[in-house]
């Protein structure tokens, strides 16, 4: 059986024959029937592979989510245990505890806490530009918008 690429080439050859007029009706019918039959089989085969791969992808995404949820659960557990350890050190007044395997201690650190964003000077504010494509599409259906246009495309659908 020919590859999809080869079938496309055969189809282009048939188109050339039609455009050149160098064919008999019987030859043309035979060529089109053979190519169309093979194209249908090949496309069906491709569609089966696509559906199988999409199923695998869905399974992998579900597994990724399950693993991410598991990771998050473990991270939360670690964070709770660290908080309990810190609370214990603070409650006992100990700054440092040395065991045979670890040294657990409290250390000073600083972090920034923003109390009122409106009072922060502009030099410290980052503004991220985002374009609402859905709103832009609505406007483009009504009128022209400089810098954008609606583009009509065709996409493959496998039912």
Buried (B, 14 or more C-beta within 10 A) or exposed (E): EBEEEEBBEBBEEBEEBEEEEEBEEEEEEEBBEBBEEBBEEBEEEEEEEEEEEEEEEEEEEEEEEEEEEEEEEEEEEEEEEEEEEEEEBEEEEEEEBEEEEEEBEEEEEEEEEEEEEEEEEEEEEEEEEEEEEEEBEEEBEEEEEEEEEEEEEEEEEEE
